[in-house]
Amino acid sequence: MSFNISVNNQDRREVLVNLEGKLFVEDAALLRKELNDLIDDGHSQFTIDMQKANYIDSSGLGVLVAIHKKAVNLGGGVVIKGLHGAIKNLFQMTRLNKVFEII
């Protein structure tokens, strides 16, 4: 899994995260740390682009849920973008499509 994180320079609260490939537990821990650091710096609005992702395990889902909870507590949230295939089905089966804003 690779991921790219960029911060909107006009509104420092907004963060775009592009995920690519397969998100397993090892990568999820690194992603969690990076996103928690951004929350600690005051960022609260995250867009997670999953268009190039093709797998996410339960630890990856856990990262998204934890970041969403923290972001909502700061007045922000997490938007999931580009869901497709098996990942889209997983979000529907776990009903996470009801938790996150999906675009």
Phi and psi in degrees as GROMACS dihedral restraints (atoms count N, CA, C in turn):
[ dihedral_restraints ]
;  ai    aj    ak    al  type     phi  dphi    fc
    3     4     5     6     1  -124.8    20    10
    4     5     6     7     1   152.5    20    10
    6     7     8     9     1  -143.3    20    10
    7     8     9    10     1   150.4    20    10
    9    10    11    12     1  -125.7    20    10
   10    11    12    13     1   128.5    20    10
   12    13    14    15     1  -115.6    20    10
   13    14    15    16     1   128.2    20    10
   15    16    17    18     1  -131.3    20    10
   16    17    18    19     1   145.7    20    10
   18    19    20    21     1  -109.1    20    10
   19    20    21    22     1   132.1    20    10
   21    22    23    24     1   -67.4    20    10
   22    23    24    25     1   117.6    20    10
   24    25    26    27     1   -70.1    20    10
   25    26    27    28     1   -22.6    20    10
   27    28    29    30     1   -78.6    20    10
   28    29    30    31     1   -38.0    20    10
   30    31    32    33     1  -129.9    20    10
   31    32    33    34     1    96.2    20    10
   33    34    35    36     1   -62.6    20    10
   34    35    36    37     1    -3.4    20    10
   36    37    38    39     1   -80.0    20    10
   37    38    39    40     1   -23.4    20    10
   39    40    41    42     1   -88.8    20    10
   40    41    42    43     1   132.1    20    10
   42    43    44    45     1  -129.9    20    10
   43    44    45    46     1   133.2    20    10
   45    46    47    48     1  -109.2    20    10
   46    47    48    49     1   127.6    20    10
   48    49    50    51     1  -119.1    20    10
   49    50    51    52     1   118.5    20    10
   51    52    53    54     1  -101.2    20    10
   52    53    54    55     1   119.5    20    10
   54    55    56    57     1  -102.2    20    10
   55    56    57    58     1   142.0    20    10
   57    58    59    60     1  -140.5    20    10
   58    59    60    61     1   131.6    20    10
   60    61    62    63     1    91.6    20    10
   61    62    63    64     1  -143.1    20    10
   63    64    65    66     1  -109.1    20    10
   64    65    66    67     1   128.6    20    10
   66    67    68    69     1  -100.7    20    10
   67    68    69    70     1   106.1    20    10
   69    70    71    72     1  -107.0    20    10
   70    71    72    73     1   177.1    20    10
   72    73    74    75     1   -55.3    20    10
   73    74    75    76     1   -41.0    20    10
   75    76    77    78     1   -63.4    20    10
   76    77    78    79     1   -45.0    20    10
   78    79    80    81     1   -70.1    20    10
   79    80    81    82     1   -34.6    20    10
   81    82    83    84     1   -61.9    20    10
   82    83    84    85     1   -38.9    20    10
   84    85    86    87     1   -63.5    20    10
   85    86    87    88     1   -41.8    20    10
   87    88    89    90     1   -66.9    20    10
   88    89    90    91     1   -43.6    20    10
   90    91    92    93     1   -61.6    20    10
   91    92    93    94     1   -43.2    20    10
   93    94    95    96     1   -58.1    20    10
   94    95    96    97     1   -45.8    20    10
   96    97    98    99     1   -61.4    20    10
   97    98    99   100     1   -46.9    20    10
   99   100   101   102     1   -60.9    20    10
  100   101   102   103     1   -45.4    20    10
  102   103   104   105     1   -71.4    20    10
  103   104   105   106     1   -37.3    20    10
  105   106   107   108     1   -63.8    20    10
  106   107   108   109     1   -37.5    20    10
  108   109   110   111     1   -61.3    20    10
  109   110   111   112     1   -39.9    20    10
  111   112   113   114     1   -67.3    20    10
  112   113   114   115     1   -39.1    20    10
  114   115   116   117     1   -63.6    20    10
  115   116   117   118     1   -42.1    20    10
  117   118   119   120     1   -61.5    20    10
  118   119   120   121     1   -27.5    20    10
  120   121   122   123     1   -85.0    20    10
  121   122   123   124     1     1.1    20    10
  123   124   125   126     1   103.2    20    10
  124   125   126   127     1     4.1    20    10
  126   127   128   129     1   -79.5    20    10
  127   128   129   130     1   140.4    20    10
  129   130   131   132     1  -138.9    20    10
  130   131   132   133     1    -5.3    20    10
  132   133   134   135     1  -118.7    20    10
  133   134   135   136     1   115.7    20    10
  135   136   137   138     1  -120.1    20    10
  136   137   138   139     1   136.2    20    10
  138   139   140   141     1  -116.0    20    10
  139   140   141   142     1   121.9    20    10
  141   142   143   144     1  -105.3    20    10
  142   143   144   145     1   111.9    20    10
  144   145   146   147     1   -92.9    20    10
  145   146   147   148     1   114.9    20    10
  147   148   149   150     1  -109.3    20    10
  148   149   150   151     1    17.5    20    10
  150   151   152   153     1   -58.8    20    10
  151   152   153   154     1   -35.5    20    10
  153   154   155   156     1  -100.8    20    10
  154   155   156   157     1     4.5    20    10
  156   157   158   159     1   -85.7    20    10
  157   158   159   160     1   144.6    20    10
  159   160   161   162     1  -127.4    20    10
  160   161   162   163     1     1.1    20    10
  162   163   164   165     1  -163.0    20    10
  163   164   165   166     1   143.3    20    10
  165   166   167   168     1  -145.1    20    10
  166   167   168   169     1   131.4    20    10
  168   169   170   171     1   -94.7    20    10
  169   170   171   172     1  -177.6    20    10
  171   172   173   174     1   -63.2    20    10
  172   173   174   175     1   -31.6    20    10
  174   175   176   177     1   -68.5    20    10
  175   176   177   178     1   -35.8    20    10
  177   178   179   180     1   -66.0    20    10
  178   179   180   181     1   -42.3    20    10
  180   181   182   183     1   -62.3    20    10
  181   182   183   184     1   -39.1    20    10
  183   184   185   186     1   -61.1    20    10
  184   185   186   187     1   -39.0    20    10
  186   187   188   189     1   -61.6    20    10
  187   188   189   190     1   -46.8    20    10
  189   190   191   192     1   -62.0    20    10
  190   191   192   193     1   -41.9    20    10
  192   193   194   195     1   -66.1    20    10
  193   194   195   196     1   -43.6    20    10
  195   196   197   198     1   -64.4    20    10
  196   197   198   199     1   -43.3    20    10
  198   199   200   201     1   -65.2    20    10
  199   200   201   202     1   -40.4    20    10
  201   202   203   204     1   -59.7    20    10
  202   203   204   205     1   -46.0    20    10
  204   205   206   207     1   -60.6    20    10
  205   206   207   208     1   -45.5    20    10
  207   208   209   210     1   -65.9    20    10
  208   209   210   211     1   -41.5    20    10
  210   211   212   213     1   -65.0    20    10
  211   212   213   214     1   -42.2    20    10
  213   214   215   216     1   -61.8    20    10
  214   215   216   217     1   -40.1    20    10
  216   217   218   219     1   -62.7    20    10
  217   218   219   220     1   -22.6    20    10
  219   220   221   222     1   -97.3    20    10
  220   221   222   223     1     7.2    20    10
  222   223   224   225     1    88.9    20    10
  223   224   225   226     1    13.6    20    10
  225   226   227   228     1  -117.1    20    10
  226   227   228   229     1  -142.4    20    10
  228   229   230   231     1   172.6    20    10
  229   230   231   232     1  -174.7    20    10
  231   232   233   234     1  -125.9    20    10
  232   233   234   235     1   129.0    20    10
  234   235   236   237     1  -109.0    20    10
  235   236   237   238     1   133.1    20    10
  237   238   239   240     1  -104.1    20    10
  238   239   240   241     1   129.5    20    10
  240   241   242   243     1  -124.6    20    10
  241   242   243   244     1   142.8    20    10
  243   244   245   246     1    77.5    20    10
  244   245   246   247     1    25.8    20    10
  246   247   248   249     1   -64.5    20    10
  247   248   249   250     1   141.9    20    10
  249   250   251   252     1  -158.3    20    10
  250   251   252   253     1   161.2    20    10
  252   253   254   255     1    52.8    20    10
  253   254   255   256     1  -136.2    20    10
  255   256   257   258     1   -61.6    20    10
  256   257   258   259     1   -34.7    20    10
  258   259   260   261     1   -68.0    20    10
  259   260   261   262     1   -41.0    20    10
  261   262   263   264     1   -61.5    20    10
  262   263   264   265     1   -44.2    20    10
  264   265   266   267     1   -61.2    20    10
  265   266   267   268     1   -40.2    20    10
  267   268   269   270     1   -62.1    20    10
  268   269   270   271     1   -44.1    20    10
  270   271   272   273     1   -62.0    20    10
  271   272   273   274     1   -37.3    20    10
  273   274   275   276     1   -71.9    20    10
  274   275   276   277     1   -43.7    20    10
  276   277   278   279     1   -64.0    20    10
  277   278   279   280     1   -37.1    20    10
  279   280   281   282     1   -87.9    20    10
  280   281   282   283     1    -1.5    20    10
  282   283   284   285     1    63.0    20    10
  283   284   285   286     1    19.4    20    10
  285   286   287   288     1   -68.8    20    10
  286   287   288   289     1   -17.2    20    10
  288   289   290   291     1   -66.6    20    10
  289   290   291   292     1   -14.9    20    10
  291   292   293   294     1   -90.7    20    10
  292   293   294   295     1   -18.3    20    10
  294   295   296   297     1   -87.6    20    10
  295   296   297   298     1   -46.7    20    10
  297   298   299   300     1   -95.3    20    10
  298   299   300   301     1   152.8    20    10
  300   301   302   303     1   -78.1    20    10
  301   302   303   304     1   124.2    20    10
  303   304   305   306     1  -110.1    20    10
  304   305   306   307     1   126.9    20    10
